[in-house]
Each structure stands twice: as structure tokens, then as C-alpha cells.
Amino acid sequence: MDFGGAIPKRCQLPRKTTGALGLGDVQWMTAGRGIIHRELAFRNEHPHTLQLWVDLPASDKLVETRYQDLRQAGHAVHTEPGVKVQVISAAAAGVVGPALNHHPITGLILTLGPDTTYAQLLPADHRAFAFVLDGRPLIGNRPVEKDRIGWSDPIAGGDEGRQRAFRAHTRWRPADPDHVVRRASAG
């Protein structure tokens, strides 16, 4: 995900894919059987990006390679008072994100206003994490500083289909009027 600056990229697939990520764009890629991937910043830019690499289960390691540019303008969005959820992958409050997956993963971009809470239901056996870009929200009832990660572990021995809530909450007014939290989970 790009938080500032343009990032030219090139991926070698059966067809060549090139382009540049802009602010808020997401590159969703599955290496699968193999991909050649390169990214670099323009000469005088200093992009800020966040990358999440998920290790697929052994049974999925040789799946078909897939590459998706998910432009910010095309992200599915759910809003509620003080909360904006950009849904990249899976669903939030009935809104489904555009990313296609070989393995279940939930990817959301949360923007929380002051003194707001957002809870996302996840399968009990999934691990969740949140990267905080600004502010100091509570993630799973623990304060998490800017540029740090909050997480929750899976619930061992959870019943098939059992869910749990992953919560983010802001308690005070930050210097910037919005806290921004990036969240994803992988099973």
C-alpha cells in the first residue's frame, strides 16, 4: 500500500504488467508458481509504503500467479459515525472488497475519529494485526503508538465457523483529527 509518493512497478507474468501506485493504492499479488517483481521510487521521491507478506499453506503454494492493482478510488467503503472502513479484501459490515484471494484474508484500511470504536468480526482461528499510522488507539484493549503494530492471536481449538471481534478504539483527540489504522488478518 502506498501512503505517499509514486512507485513504479513491474511484474513479469504471462503478460507484462507495469504502472505506478499512487497515494492509497494497493498492489495485491500472489506469487504462487512464480513472479518476477520489481519496484523503485522516482529519483527525487521518498515513498512511504506498507507491505504484508502472507505465507500460503503448503497446499496453495503452487497456485496460479495473480496480480491486482487496486486503486483507491475503487476500494469498497463502509462508514459509520466517526469511522471509515476501506475494504480491500473480504467483507466488513456487508461491504465486500475487490481483491481476489487463493486463501482467506481480510484486508481493511480504518480511519477512526476521536473517541470512536470499530470492531471487525474474524474467524476465531485467524491472527489479526493493525499497523498504526497516526495517533495512539487501543488495539485489543492495549494502547499502540504511531508506527507500531497491535495484534491478536488465534483462539486455539475454536469451533468451525466461530467468530471473535478485533477492536480498535480512540480515547482522546489526536493532533491530527483522524487516527488511521491499517488492519489485516490471515488464516
Protein Blocks (a to p, Z undefined) as FASTA:
>chain_A
ZZedcdddddddfbdcdddddehiacdddfklopcddddddfkbccddddddddddfklm
mgccddddddfklpccdddehiacddfbhceehiacfbdcfbdcddddddddehiacddd
ddfkbccddddfbdjddeehiacdehiacdddddehiaehiacddddddfbdcfblbdcd
dddddZZ
